[in-house]
Amino acid sequence: MAKKRRKTWLWIVGVLLLLLASIAWCMRPPKNKIPVVSQGSLERFPQFKSQYGIPDRDIAVWLPEGYQTGDSCDVLYMHDGNMLFDATTTWNRQEWQVDEVIDSLIKAGAIRPCIVVGIYNTDDRLTEYYPDKTVQYVPDADRKKAKTDKLAGDAYLEFIVKELKPFIEDRYKPLMGREHTFMMGSSMGGLISLYALCEYPQVFGGAACLSTHLSMGHLPDGFDGDLWATGFREYVNQHLPEVNGSLIYMDHGTKDFDADYGKYQTLLDSVITTKGWDKQHYMSLVFDGHGHNETCWAKRLDHPLKFLLGTPAE
């Protein structure tokens, strides 16, 4: 009897899993569907190539309403570009609502006008968004346990700085200079954004890092563990730009993955503020009840935008 009951439960579980898989399949976004924005306009550059050994990827450039080549606009580079504008094209049916939020802030005079360069992720997202030089601050024994030969954070940033950025500036002729150039991302995208500011302080005037994956948990190939998180904090300690010479925004929620981030964020806050960074140049916020998803990032997107773009550039 027990054996028969067990078979029945296994059959029920199997049917439920098949049903869930079918629902997920039906809800998947149409392949290669082009995102549509409700505010401003979007220009796409499919399969943008790089000479730095990373995969080709799509680039989506959002332009504010009425933008003309050469208009006085800052530039915001954002990772996970495929998740920014149109929920009907994303894997989870969520989006950052970048076009709606930025449009409303510009029209309200709350931020300076800006162009958004959405850089699509690839199957190599984890290795491209990983700050390579963290490995230098991890003990040898632990470093050898991880597969570090495929890390591509440095190559990804070279692509942005040396290939994508010149293309954007030549085509759109926005305001140039570090005080008009910023980077933003979430989760692993938060890691690579802070890393970019440390590696290229002469290029980027600020970085916004939402729900930054400071725990370094849930990463493949031996990257789990507090030692990697400690290594990244030491990298930041040694490579931060000049004190109060840039803008750094960080935040996290209290649910999902974000529930694990609090203690790591507190430790990093201490590293940065101990060096003398003040509240005008370093902001770290907690959003109670927010989880690790695009819907939550959209709800608080105005905070990093106002921090980076809310005052006149010098």
Buried (B, 14 or more C-beta within 10 A) or exposed (E): EEEEEEEEEEEEEEEEEEEEEEEEEEEEBEEEEEBEBEBBEBEBBEEBEBEBEBBEBBBBBBBBEEBEEEBEBBBBBBBBBBBBBBBEBBEEEBBBBBBBBBBBBBEEEBBBBBBBBBBBBBEBBBBBBBBBBBBEBBEEEBBEBBEBEEBBBBBBBBBBBEBBBEBBBEEBEBBEEBBBBBBBBBBBBBBBBBBBBBBBBEBBBBBBBBBBBBBBBEBEEBBBBEBBBBBBBBBBBEBBBEEBEBBBBBBBBBBBBBEBBBEBBEEBBEBBEEBEBEEEBBBBBBBEEBBBBBBBBBBBBBBBBBBBBBEEEE
